[in-house]
Amino acid sequence: MEISFTQREPLKEKPDQNSLVFGHEFTDHMFVMDYNEENGWHDARIVPYGPIELSPAAMVLHYAQEVFEGLKAYRKPDGSVQFFRPSENFARLNRSNERMCIPPIDPDDAMQALNELVKVDKDWVPDAPGTSLYVRPFVIATDPFIGVRPSHTYQFYIILSPVGSYYPRGLEPARMHIENRYARTVRGGTGEVKCGGNYAASLASQVKAHENGFEQTLWLDGNENKYIEEVGTSNFFFKADGKFYTPALVGTILPGITRKSVIELLKHWGEEVIEKRITIDEFVDLYHQGKIEEVFGTGTAAVISPIGELEYAGEKMVFNNGEIGPYSQKLYDSLFGMQSGHLPDEMGWMVPLDE
Ligand SMILES: *Cc1c(COP(=O)(O)O)cnc(C)c1O
């Protein structure tokens, strides 16, 4: 694929690496590519990062035909840059595209776009401890048409954001509540794909969580309000009686790449990991028997996010005294160690920036 390049003049001033807030700063350039039925995906270009022009009738603005991804590039101690399992993201992007009636994107083209863009903005990959370059690919429906059908035209973008730690207070365990009124997604819905609409539907619960002093929502299934599904932006794990559990992917849960990696890493360490449907009542029973050892979420943005408290039906459950558990810490240290190049890539997950 040929990618044209328009350089930004002058380049922006880079932010202070030690005070990066997640998702606020963007690099000098972005990748864009158009789709129409005659030419397929075409006109791949890297251009200065900036506002985009869309018709006010663009279908994405009305009916949310949109998908996105999230992955990271890391600066190794030797100064080189590497990505964490990027082909997993582009495979998932195409699964999301399929569900949302968006034409697929050749994964090799997507990888080339990512590589070229990060090469151009390589100086933006931070090297301060805990930092990385967050990569946000997304696709939007651009037909100027107010009617409901799949769009005939699309744009694929990649934007880049240097980030510090997702949680400004570090790996401090979060307090969560269980949502009992709203549903994030239901069977047959879009829970297993990464689309903006899922997040729009979850905001009311996030607002409610914050009003009640919680950081996040733990979602139960939308059909029976019984099975544990996932946290707002991350998959859910707990350790009980020496074994690890995570909800099975039954169509309503986002198949996280961090989730998959944590399962593979735990098994590599000889741990038992059980993927099954788990009811909140089973979980509460295990808690009352004193068997829950630690609870955590997994996702690209934070990698591992320990969960210290969970409120359900008026009861406050506290895990590992509200402190980060030993496995949460070990998983974070191992994954972030491999990603940032401070530990060897023993799982073969890292892909170097091709220069
Ligand atoms: C992106 C996302 C996750 C985490 O997936 P990773 O690939 O590990 O980043 C979990 N849940 C939801 C709803 C998500 O959108």
Ligand as a Chemical Component Dictionary entry (heavy atoms), coordinates in Angstrom:
data_LIG
# 
_chem_comp.id                   LIG 
_chem_comp.type                 NON-POLYMER 
_chem_comp.pdbx_formal_charge   0 
_chem_comp.three_letter_code    LIG 
# 
loop_
_chem_comp_atom.comp_id 
_chem_comp_atom.atom_id 
_chem_comp_atom.alt_atom_id 
_chem_comp_atom.type_symbol 
_chem_comp_atom.charge 
_chem_comp_atom.model_Cartn_x 
_chem_comp_atom.model_Cartn_y 
_chem_comp_atom.model_Cartn_z 
_chem_comp_atom.pdbx_ordinal 
LIG C1 C1 C 0 -11.049 -2.726 25.096 1  
LIG C2 C2 C 0 -11.937 -3.320 26.132 2  
LIG C3 C3 C 0 -11.467 -4.249 27.078 3  
LIG C4 C4 C 0 -10.007 -4.639 27.198 4  
LIG O1 O1 O 0 -9.473  -5.195 26.042 5  
LIG P1 P1 P 0 -7.881  -5.193 25.806 6  
LIG O2 O2 O 0 -7.726  -5.762 24.457 7  
LIG O3 O3 O 0 -7.290  -6.012 26.871 8  
LIG O4 O4 O 0 -7.469  -3.757 25.893 9  
LIG C5 C5 C 0 -12.372 -4.813 27.958 10 
LIG N1 N1 N 0 -13.676 -4.464 27.943 11 
LIG C6 C6 C 0 -14.168 -3.572 27.062 12 
LIG C7 C7 C 0 -15.602 -3.241 27.086 13 
LIG C8 C8 C 0 -13.315 -2.976 26.135 14 
LIG O5 O5 O 0 -13.806 -2.083 25.275 15 
# 
loop_
_chem_comp_bond.comp_id 
_chem_comp_bond.atom_id_1 
_chem_comp_bond.atom_id_2 
_chem_comp_bond.value_order 
_chem_comp_bond.pdbx_ordinal 
LIG C1 C2 SING 1  
LIG C2 C3 SING 2  
LIG C2 C8 DOUB 3  
LIG C3 C4 SING 4  
LIG C3 C5 DOUB 5  
LIG C4 O1 SING 6  
LIG O1 P1 SING 7  
LIG P1 O2 DOUB 8  
LIG P1 O3 SING 9  
LIG P1 O4 SING 10 
LIG C5 N1 SING 11 
LIG N1 C6 DOUB 12 
LIG C6 C7 SING 13 
LIG C6 C8 SING 14 
LIG C8 O5 SING 15 
# 
